[in-house]
Amino acid sequence: GAGVSQSPRYKVAKRGQDVALRCDPISGHVSLFWYQQALGQGPEFLTYFQNEAQLDKSGLPSDRFFAERPEGSVSTLKIQRTQQEDSAVYLCASSRNIAQETQYFGPGTRLLVL
Amino acid sequence: QKEVEQDPGPLSVPEGAIVSLNCTYSNSAFQYFMWYRQYSRKGPELLMYTYSSGNKEDGRFTAQVDKSSKYISLFIRDSQPSDSATYLCATSGGYNKLIFGAGTRLAVHP
């Protein structure tokens, strides 16, 4: 009965490094979301996948952020040339289908850019 | 102006108190409203979900939505130390993407 898992749980990067964050959604879940949560703030939407199709990437802060879900299950969020303002918790969530309102969140990846 | 406004607190109450958490939102088109609970260093977990206006009760928790005033509330009765967490209100804006408030930190002390 695995929930949403994310790896790594913690990542420290030097400014300018590229990072890749992984999300394993609940098996069979069609919808997958990425959110960014800054310290003391609520999560903010980054991007949305329905199966392998990225239907909404309006929340990605810049073209340094890229997400993919090539086989419609595991997703990777990549941040190129990290900046200090990228430091945040990156949350992944999945839901059973597009009409399912309940999103199940993973524990997040805490990214610190020095 | 943010689409969902929430007082970040912190809120500190004694065990057994009734807790009232509130949010306001700006877009009258929003129909789905949720409360998530987030423990430290964990992901948010869904606590309550309501559609349109009205009340919903689940054990010690009651969620209220007043669409006329664009106001959503969560009440916790007989609060327990295990309720200490950050409570996030959220609404759904297309493709089910969630729009969250800033979260209210709640501490229930014995």
Interface residues (C-beta under 8 A of the other chain):
Chain A: V4 S31 F33 Y35 G40 Q41 G42 P43 E44 F45 Y48 Q50 L55 D56 G59 L91 A93 S95 I98 Q100 E101 T102 Q103 Y104 F105 G106 P107 G108 R110
Chain B: V4 Q6 P8 Y32 M34 Y36 R41 K42 G43 P44 E45 L46 Y49 L88 A90 S92 G94 Y95 N96 K97 L98 I99 F100 G101 A102 G103
